[in-house]
């Protein structure tokens, strides 16, 4: 009922704004490189929720989502070239690579198409970029561990999808955090692909080779619950595992907090950043002067707000923020 009321209010607001918009005949596409975890599924759901109302209200003519079968830059480049041929006015991109898509992105720009990248951003100068400070996400993890475990110790690092800019940026932040807190040391690293099942298998595989005194696990999101399950299955003491705002992670954390006071920290980007990218594309098509680089904040869950954030996070989903047209306008104004 609450969702229906929210969407009804959004529809009413869009009807009012449609009369002023120059975008009623414009078509926007989402090019997404990967959908194999809960964050990506929530991102696509948010896109569908917000853009469906925008289309039904006549603000834009279409807002179609396309996801490649594999996380391959060559496949996504071909997808973008196909979207160019289909005559979309704007393409919103979550990119497999910051550089490998630049040729296809430039082709789109040369064809007069607006390109807005988010999450996995691109470096092609003609495109817009909506990013969070992923390096800060890594730094925050070490800062938290240093505050909780001032004596330091051995860490396991779970990385994301190899070769993707988000993975490289978060890892760089963790490296920066390690430099600032030199009493911590990463003694093992695996790729969890931002998915609990992959992370659980990878952690289970490396645990026999790791020292017994692992005090913490630094992560990228979508891997914390899998890591906890792997430690438990191996009969090992569960360290402080940084979480990534997934509902199963937060639920497990809440259960451990209630049972034994378990304390950790959770951080990620809101999946609904896709909706901000949609509104930014719509505003550009509407003739608004938008800076090329926009920044959105991280979403953090702490020991103090865990209960509230868990209650607001749907089963199997991710703690989220879905952005409005007004949010996009405020973000644009702040960047100016």
Number of C-alpha atoms within 10 A of each C-alpha: 6 7 9 9 10 11 16 13 12 18 21 13 14 20 17 13 14 16 12 11 18 15 21 19 13 20 20 27 23 25 22 25 25 20 17 14 18 21 27 20 17 22 23 21 17 21 25 17 16 24 22 17 19 23 19 14 20 20 25 23 16 20 22 16 16 17 16 18 13 14 21 17 19 15 16 28 22 14 19 25 16 13 21 22 11 10 16 20 23 26 29 27 30 24 28 28 22 19 15 18 23 19 13 20 29 17 14 25 19 11 13 14 21 22 26 26 28 22 21 20 24 27 16 20 12 17 23 26 26 22 21 20 16 25 20 17 26 24 22 19 27 27 17 15 25 20 10 13 16 13 11 18 18 18 23 24 22 26 23 25 18 13 13 18 21 26 22 17 17 23 24 18 21 27 18 16 23 20 14 14 18 11 14 22 18 17 14 18 17 18 21 28 22 25 22 24 18 19 28 21 17 20 25 19 12 14 17 10 9 13 11 11 12 21 18 25 26 24 33 31 29 30 31 33 26 23 31 25 20 23 17 13 11 12 9 14 13 18 19 21 27 26 28 28 30 28 23 24 27 26 19 15 27 18 13 13 15 10 9 8 12 15 16 20 21 27 23 24 25 24 25 24 23 31 26 26 29 28 22 26 25 26 20 18 21 15 11 13 12 18 15 14 15 21 15 14 12 16 16 20 22 13 15 8 10 20 15 10 19 22 13 13 18 15 12 14 20 31 26 23 16 17 20 15 20 11 14 21 17 12 18 20 13 11 13 11
